[in-house]
């Protein structure tokens, strides 16, 4: 059961990285690259500050408005 919970979290974080990538870049090629290397991409986005000041929750909400 624990393995399944981990894989679901892994899937959701991968989809979240796609949302962040599309929000800032609007490029299919970068979307594919960022999905392949999504853990590194999310850490990079955190370090440069793109997910600061509430953007971490504003980005997913922008897709559902």
C-alpha positions, -999 to +999 in steps of 0.1 A: +000+000+000+028+024+008+043+019-026+011+029-043+008+061-022+043+070-032+036+065-069+004+087-067+024+114-050+051+111-077+025+114-104+009+145-088+042+162-084+051+154-120+018+169-132+024+200-110+058+205-127+040+204-160+016+231-148+045+253-136+064+248-168+035+257-191+026+287-169+060+302-174+071+289-208+042+279-231+065+256-250+058+219-258+095+211-261+103+225-227+072+208-212+085+174-223+120+182-210+107+195-177+085+164-173+115+141-178+136+160-152+107+172-131+124+168-096+153+189-107+130+214-123+109+218-092+139+223-070+152+249-095+119+268-095+119+268-057+154+281-055+150+310-080+117+321-064+091+314-091+070+295-065+073+322-038+047+346-025+017+323-031+025+314-067+027+277-057-011+278-053-019+305-079-005+285-108-027+254-104-058+276-097-052+295-130-059+263-149-093+257-133-109+292-136 
